[in-house]
Amino acid sequence: MKKLFVLFIAAVLMVSFAGSSAMAKGKTAGLKGTITAIDTTANTVTLQDAKGTSTTVTTDTTQIASLKSGEMVKVTLKADGKTVEKFVEVTKKKVKK
């Protein structure tokens, strides 16, 4: 029974370390929101989430050129939590009646 417990603890630790290594590779949980402001001079985009919280993130010129204010996007951030790795436009699906 003691061996089974030790194996269980080892498995839990392996899973937790696997998750933290993904963070170390530069990915964090993303954001989802509506673009409320785009500053092409500073290369920043401000998003507002469903709760009304605004967050400003930094991006590069190639990504910022394709964005439009009012678009709903998902954003993947780098490990610093403020720099965009990629934007993905979210389209609203129409509900059939």
C-alpha positions in Angstrom: 0.0 0.0 0.0 2.9 2.3 0.8 4.4 1.7 -2.7 1.1 2.6 -4.3 0.9 5.9 -2.4 4.5 6.8 -3.4 3.7 6.1 -7.0 0.6 8.2 -6.8 2.6 11.2 -5.3 5.3 10.8 -8.0 2.7 10.9 -10.8 1.1 14.0 -9.3 4.5 15.7 -9.1 5.3 14.8 -12.7 2.0 16.3 -13.9 2.6 19.5 -12.0 6.1 19.9 -13.3 4.9 19.3 -16.9 2.5 22.2 -16.5 5.1 24.6 -15.1 7.6 23.7 -18.0 4.9 24.8 -20.5 4.9 28.2 -18.7 8.7 28.3 -18.9 8.5 27.9 -22.7 6.8 31.3 -22.9 3.1 30.6 -22.9 0.5 31.9 -20.5 -3.2 31.7 -20.3 -4.7 34.0 -22.9 -7.1 36.9 -23.0 -10.4 37.2 -24.8 -12.0 40.5 -25.4 -13.1 43.3 -27.7 -10.4 45.7 -29.1 -11.2 49.1 -27.8 -8.0 51.0 -28.8 -5.1 50.5 -31.1 -1.9 52.6 -30.8 0.3 52.0 -33.8 3.0 54.4 -32.5 3.5 52.4 -29.3 2.4 49.1 -30.8 -0.2 48.5 -28.1 -3.7 47.2 -28.2 -6.3 47.7 -25.5 -8.9 44.9 -24.9 -12.0 44.9 -22.8 -13.2 41.6 -21.5 -16.8 40.5 -20.8 -16.6 41.9 -17.2 -15.6 45.4 -18.5 -11.9 45.1 -17.4 -9.5 46.8 -19.8 -6.0 45.4 -20.5 -3.3 46.9 -22.7 -0.9 44.5 -24.4 2.2 45.1 -26.6 2.4 43.6 -30.1 4.5 43.9 -33.2 3.8 46.0 -36.3 2.9 43.0 -38.5 0.1 41.9 -36.2 -1.2 45.3 -35.4 -1.8 46.2 -39.0 -4.5 43.6 -39.5 -6.5 44.5 -36.3 -9.6 46.7 -36.2 -11.2 48.4 -33.2 -14.4 46.6 -32.2 -13.2 43.1 -33.2 -13.5 40.3 -30.7 -10.2 38.5 -30.4 -8.4 35.8 -28.4 -4.9 36.7 -27.4 -2.0 34.3 -26.5 0.5 36.1 -24.3 4.2 35.4 -23.8 5.6 34.6 -20.3 5.8 38.3 -19.4 2.0 38.5 -19.5 2.0 41.7 -21.5 3.5 40.8 -24.9 1.3 39.2 -27.5 2.4 36.0 -29.1 -0.6 35.8 -31.4 -4.1 37.2 -32.0 -7.0 35.1 -33.2 -10.2 36.7 -34.4 -13.4 35.3 -32.7 -16.4 35.2 -34.9 -19.8 35.1 -33.3 -21.9 32.1 -34.4 -25.5 32.8 -35.4 -28.1 30.8 -33.6 -30.6 29.1 -35.9 -34.2 29.4 -34.8 
